[in-house]
Amino acid sequence: MEQAVQVVAEEIVRRRSIQRAKAVKYSKALVEESRRIAQETEASELERRAVLGQMPQAEYKSRMAALAEGVEEGRNPFAR
C-alpha cells in the first residue's frame, strides 16, 4: 500500500514538473513574440518620423542600425 502511494506521489511530482516546463517554454515564446512586435512597432515609428521630416536621416539610420542589433534606446550597448 505504501509503495502504491509513493508511486502515485512520484507521478504527481513528475507531471507537475512537466507542466512547469511547458509553462516556462510558453512564457518564453510570448516574451520573444512581444519583443518582436515591439521592434516592428519601433521600426515603423522611426520610418514614419523620418518620412515626415521629424527626424534627421542620420539619426534615423543610426537608430535603425541600433534596433537591428537589438539595442534599446537609452541603454548602454556595451553593458551586459
FIRO-123136 format. One record per atom (N, C-alpha, C): residue in one letter; atom name; x, y, z. Coordinates in nm, 2 decimals, always signed. Atoms other than C-alpha are relative to their C-alpha. Layout:
BEGIN
<'A', 'CA', <X, Y, Z>>
...
This chain:
BEGIN
<'M', 'N', <+0.08, -0.12, +0.00>>
<'M', 'CA', <+0.00, +0.00, +0.00>>
<'M', 'C', <+0.09, +0.13, +0.00>>
<'E', 'N', <-0.09, -0.11, -0.01>>
<'E', 'CA', <+0.28, +0.24, +0.09>>
<'E', 'C', <+0.07, +0.02, -0.13>>
<'Q', 'N', <-0.07, -0.01, +0.13>>
<'Q', 'CA', <+0.46, +0.17, -0.23>>
<'Q', 'C', <-0.09, +0.06, -0.11>>
<'A', 'N', <+0.09, -0.06, +0.09>>
<'A', 'CA', <+0.15, +0.25, -0.43>>
<'A', 'C', <-0.02, +0.15, +0.02>>
<'V', 'N', <+0.01, -0.14, -0.04>>
<'V', 'CA', <+0.11, +0.58, -0.25>>
<'V', 'C', <+0.13, +0.07, -0.05>>
<'Q', 'N', <-0.13, -0.06, +0.04>>
<'Q', 'CA', <+0.48, +0.65, -0.32>>
<'Q', 'C', <+0.00, +0.02, -0.15>>
<'V', 'N', <+0.00, +0.00, +0.15>>
<'V', 'CA', <+0.44, +0.57, -0.69>>
<'V', 'C', <-0.09, +0.11, -0.05>>
<'V', 'N', <+0.09, -0.11, +0.04>>
<'V', 'CA', <+0.14, +0.80, -0.72>>
<'V', 'C', <+0.05, +0.14, +0.03>>
<'A', 'N', <-0.05, -0.13, -0.03>>
<'A', 'CA', <+0.31, +1.08, -0.54>>
<'A', 'C', <+0.12, +0.04, -0.09>>
<'E', 'N', <-0.11, -0.03, +0.10>>
<'E', 'CA', <+0.62, +1.05, -0.77>>
<'E', 'C', <-0.06, +0.04, -0.13>>
<'E', 'N', <+0.06, -0.04, +0.13>>
<'E', 'CA', <+0.39, +1.06, -1.07>>
<'E', 'C', <-0.06, +0.14, +0.00>>
<'I', 'N', <+0.05, -0.13, -0.02>>
<'I', 'CA', <+0.22, +1.37, -0.94>>
<'I', 'C', <+0.11, +0.10, -0.02>>
<'V', 'N', <-0.12, -0.09, +0.00>>
<'V', 'CA', <+0.56, +1.54, -0.89>>
<'V', 'C', <+0.05, +0.01, -0.15>>
<'R', 'N', <-0.05, +0.00, +0.14>>
<'R', 'CA', <+0.67, +1.43, -1.24>>
<'R', 'C', <-0.09, +0.08, -0.09>>
<'R', 'N', <+0.09, -0.08, +0.09>>
<'R', 'CA', <+0.36, +1.57, -1.41>>
<'R', 'C', <+0.00, +0.15, +0.03>>
<'R', 'N', <-0.01, -0.15, -0.03>>
<'R', 'CA', <+0.38, +1.90, -1.22>>
<'R', 'C', <+0.13, +0.06, -0.06>>
<'S', 'N', <-0.12, -0.05, +0.05>>
<'S', 'CA', <+0.74, +1.93, -1.33>>
<'S', 'C', <-0.01, +0.02, -0.16>>
<'I', 'N', <+0.02, -0.01, +0.15>>
<'I', 'CA', <+0.64, +1.87, -1.70>>
<'I', 'C', <-0.09, +0.12, -0.03>>
<'Q', 'N', <+0.09, -0.12, +0.02>>
<'Q', 'CA', <+0.36, +2.13, -1.66>>
<'Q', 'C', <+0.07, +0.13, +0.01>>
<'R', 'N', <-0.08, -0.12, -0.02>>
<'R', 'CA', <+0.60, +2.38, -1.52>>
<'R', 'C', <+0.09, +0.03, -0.12>>
<'A', 'N', <-0.09, -0.02, +0.12>>
<'A', 'CA', <+0.85, +2.32, -1.81>>
<'A', 'C', <-0.08, +0.05, -0.12>>
<'K', 'N', <+0.08, -0.05, +0.11>>
<'K', 'CA', <+0.57, +2.37, -2.06>>
<'K', 'C', <-0.04, +0.14, +0.02>>
<'A', 'N', <+0.04, -0.14, -0.03>>
<'A', 'CA', <+0.46, +2.69, -1.89>>
<'A', 'C', <+0.11, +0.09, -0.03>>
<'V', 'N', <-0.12, -0.08, +0.02>>
<'V', 'CA', <+0.81, +2.82, -1.90>>
<'V', 'C', <+0.03, +0.02, -0.15>>
<'K', 'N', <-0.02, -0.01, +0.15>>
<'K', 'CA', <+0.85, +2.74, -2.27>>
<'K', 'C', <-0.10, +0.09, -0.06>>
<'Y', 'N', <+0.10, -0.09, +0.06>>
<'Y', 'CA', <+0.52, +2.91, -2.35>>
<'Y', 'C', <+0.03, +0.14, +0.04>>
<'S', 'N', <-0.03, -0.13, -0.05>>
<'S', 'CA', <+0.61, +3.21, -2.14>>
<'S', 'C', <+0.12, +0.06, -0.08>>
<'K', 'N', <-0.12, -0.04, +0.08>>
<'K', 'CA', <+0.95, +3.24, -2.32>>
<'K', 'C', <-0.04, +0.04, -0.14>>
<'A', 'N', <+0.05, -0.02, +0.14>>
<'A', 'CA', <+0.77, +3.22, -2.66>>
<'A', 'C', <-0.08, +0.13, +0.00>>
<'L', 'N', <+0.08, -0.12, -0.01>>
<'L', 'CA', <+0.53, +3.50, -2.55>>
<'L', 'C', <+0.09, +0.12, +0.01>>
<'V', 'N', <-0.10, -0.11, -0.02>>
<'V', 'CA', <+0.82, +3.72, -2.44>>
<'V', 'C', <+0.07, +0.03, -0.13>>
<'E', 'N', <-0.07, -0.01, +0.13>>
<'E', 'CA', <+1.00, +3.66, -2.77>>
<'E', 'C', <-0.09, +0.07, -0.10>>
<'E', 'N', <+0.09, -0.05, +0.09>>
<'E', 'CA', <+0.69, +3.74, -2.97>>
<'E', 'C', <-0.03, +0.15, +0.04>>
<'S', 'N', <+0.02, -0.14, -0.05>>
<'S', 'CA', <+0.63, +4.06, -2.76>>
<'S', 'C', <+0.12, +0.09, -0.04>>
<'R', 'N', <-0.12, -0.07, +0.04>>
<'R', 'CA', <+0.99, +4.17, -2.83>>
<'R', 'C', <+0.00, +0.03, -0.15>>
<'R', 'N', <+0.00, -0.01, +0.15>>
<'R', 'CA', <+0.95, +4.11, -3.20>>
<'R', 'C', <-0.10, +0.11, -0.04>>
<'I', 'N', <+0.10, -0.10, +0.03>>
<'I', 'CA', <+0.63, +4.31, -3.21>>
<'I', 'C', <+0.04, +0.14, +0.04>>
<'A', 'N', <-0.04, -0.13, -0.05>>
<'A', 'CA', <+0.78, +4.59, -3.01>>
<'A', 'C', <+0.11, +0.06, -0.10>>
<'Q', 'N', <-0.10, -0.05, +0.09>>
<'Q', 'CA', <+1.08, +4.61, -3.25>>
<'Q', 'C', <-0.06, +0.04, -0.14>>
<'E', 'N', <+0.07, -0.04, +0.13>>
<'E', 'CA', <+0.85, +4.61, -3.56>>
<'E', 'C', <-0.07, +0.14, +0.02>>
<'T', 'N', <+0.07, -0.13, -0.03>>
<'T', 'CA', <+0.65, +4.89, -3.40>>
<'T', 'C', <+0.09, +0.12, +0.00>>
<'E', 'N', <-0.11, -0.10, -0.01>>
<'E', 'CA', <+0.96, +5.09, -3.32>>
<'E', 'C', <+0.05, +0.03, -0.14>>
<'A', 'N', <-0.05, -0.02, +0.13>>
<'A', 'CA', <+1.09, +5.04, -3.67>>
<'A', 'C', <-0.10, +0.08, -0.09>>
<'S', 'N', <+0.09, -0.07, +0.08>>
<'S', 'CA', <+0.77, +5.16, -3.83>>
<'S', 'C', <-0.02, +0.15, +0.05>>
<'E', 'N', <+0.01, -0.13, -0.06>>
<'E', 'CA', <+0.75, +5.46, -3.59>>
<'E', 'C', <+0.12, +0.09, -0.05>>
<'L', 'N', <-0.12, -0.07, +0.04>>
<'L', 'CA', <+1.11, +5.56, -3.68>>
<'L', 'C', <-0.01, +0.03, -0.15>>
<'E', 'N', <+0.02, -0.03, +0.14>>
<'E', 'CA', <+1.03, +5.53, -4.05>>
<'E', 'C', <-0.10, +0.11, -0.02>>
<'R', 'N', <+0.10, -0.11, +0.01>>
<'R', 'CA', <+0.72, +5.74, -4.01>>
<'R', 'C', <+0.05, +0.14, +0.03>>
<'R', 'N', <-0.06, -0.13, -0.04>>
<'R', 'CA', <+0.91, +6.01, -3.83>>
<'R', 'C', <+0.10, +0.05, -0.10>>
<'A', 'N', <-0.09, -0.04, +0.10>>
<'A', 'CA', <+1.18, +6.01, -4.09>>
<'A', 'C', <-0.07, +0.05, -0.13>>
<'V', 'N', <+0.07, -0.04, +0.12>>
<'V', 'CA', <+0.94, +6.03, -4.38>>
<'V', 'C', <-0.07, +0.14, +0.02>>
<'L', 'N', <+0.06, -0.13, -0.03>>
<'L', 'CA', <+0.76, +6.32, -4.22>>
<'L', 'C', <+0.10, +0.11, +0.03>>
<'G', 'N', <-0.11, -0.10, -0.02>>
<'G', 'CA', <+1.09, +6.50, -4.17>>
<'G', 'C', <+0.01, +0.04, +0.15>>
<'Q', 'N', <-0.01, -0.03, -0.14>>
<'Q', 'CA', <+1.06, +6.49, -3.79>>
<'Q', 'C', <+0.13, -0.05, +0.06>>
<'M', 'N', <-0.13, +0.05, -0.05>>
<'M', 'CA', <+1.40, +6.32, -3.76>>
<'M', 'C', <+0.10, +0.01, -0.11>>
<'P', 'N', <-0.10, -0.01, +0.10>>
<'P', 'CA', <+1.72, +6.38, -3.94>>
<'P', 'C', <+0.03, -0.14, -0.06>>
<'Q', 'N', <-0.03, +0.13, +0.07>>
<'Q', 'CA', <+1.82, +6.10, -4.19>>
<'Q', 'C', <+0.11, -0.08, +0.08>>
<'A', 'N', <-0.11, +0.06, -0.07>>
<'A', 'CA', <+2.14, +6.03, -4.00>>
<'A', 'C', <-0.04, -0.07, +0.13>>
<'E', 'N', <+0.05, +0.05, -0.12>>
<'E', 'CA', <+1.96, +5.98, -3.67>>
<'E', 'C', <-0.09, -0.12, -0.03>>
<'Y', 'N', <+0.08, +0.12, +0.04>>
<'Y', 'CA', <+1.71, +5.75, -3.85>>
<'Y', 'C', <+0.08, -0.12, -0.03>>
<'K', 'N', <-0.09, +0.11, +0.04>>
<'K', 'CA', <+1.99, +5.54, -3.99>>
<'K', 'C', <+0.06, -0.06, +0.13>>
<'S', 'N', <-0.07, +0.05, -0.11>>
<'S', 'CA', <+2.17, +5.51, -3.66>>
<'S', 'C', <-0.10, -0.07, +0.10>>
<'R', 'N', <+0.10, +0.07, -0.08>>
<'R', 'CA', <+1.85, +5.42, -3.47>>
<'R', 'C', <-0.04, -0.13, -0.06>>
<'M', 'N', <+0.04, +0.13, +0.07>>
<'M', 'CA', <+1.75, +5.16, -3.73>>
<'M', 'C', <+0.11, -0.10, +0.02>>
<'A', 'N', <-0.11, +0.09, -0.02>>
<'A', 'CA', <+2.10, +5.01, -3.70>>
<'A', 'C', <+0.00, -0.05, +0.14>>
<'A', 'N', <+0.00, +0.04, -0.14>>
<'A', 'CA', <+2.08, +5.00, -3.32>>
<'A', 'C', <-0.12, -0.09, +0.02>>
<'L', 'N', <+0.12, +0.08, -0.01>>
<'L', 'CA', <+1.73, +4.85, -3.35>>
<'L', 'C', <+0.03, -0.14, -0.06>>
<'A', 'N', <-0.04, +0.13, +0.07>>
<'A', 'CA', <+1.86, +4.58, -3.59>>
<'A', 'C', <+0.09, -0.08, +0.09>>
<'E', 'N', <-0.09, +0.07, -0.09>>
<'E', 'CA', <+2.13, +4.50, -3.33>>
<'E', 'C', <-0.06, -0.04, +0.13>>
<'G', 'N', <+0.07, +0.03, -0.13>>
<'G', 'CA', <+1.88, +4.48, -3.05>>
<'G', 'C', <+0.03, +0.09, +0.11>>
<'V', 'N', <-0.04, -0.09, -0.11>>
<'V', 'CA', <+2.00, +4.78, -2.86>>
<'V', 'C', <-0.12, +0.09, +0.03>>
<'E', 'N', <+0.12, -0.09, -0.04>>
<'E', 'CA', <+1.72, +4.96, -2.67>>
<'E', 'C', <+0.05, +0.14, +0.02>>
<'E', 'N', <-0.03, -0.14, -0.01>>
<'E', 'CA', <+1.71, +5.33, -2.67>>
<'E', 'C', <+0.03, +0.04, +0.15>>
<'G', 'N', <-0.04, -0.04, -0.14>>
<'G', 'CA', <+1.88, +5.48, -2.36>>
<'G', 'C', <+0.08, -0.11, +0.07>>
<'R', 'N', <-0.07, +0.11, -0.06>>
<'R', 'CA', <+2.06, +5.15, -2.29>>
<'R', 'C', <+0.14, +0.00, -0.05>>
<'N', 'N', <-0.14, +0.01, +0.04>>
<'N', 'CA', <+2.44, +5.12, -2.30>>
<'N', 'C', <+0.02, -0.13, -0.07>>
<'P', 'N', <-0.01, +0.12, +0.08>>
<'P', 'CA', <+2.50, +4.87, -2.58>>
<'P', 'C', <+0.12, -0.09, +0.05>>
<'F', 'N', <-0.11, +0.07, -0.05>>
<'F', 'CA', <+2.82, +4.76, -2.41>>
<'F', 'C', <-0.02, -0.06, +0.14>>
<'A', 'N', <+0.03, +0.06, -0.13>>
<'A', 'CA', <+2.67, +4.68, -2.07>>
<'A', 'C', <-0.07, -0.13, -0.02>>
<'R', 'N', <+0.06, +0.14, +0.01>>
<'R', 'CA', <+2.57, +4.32, -2.02>>
<'R', 'C', <-0.05, -0.03, +0.14>>
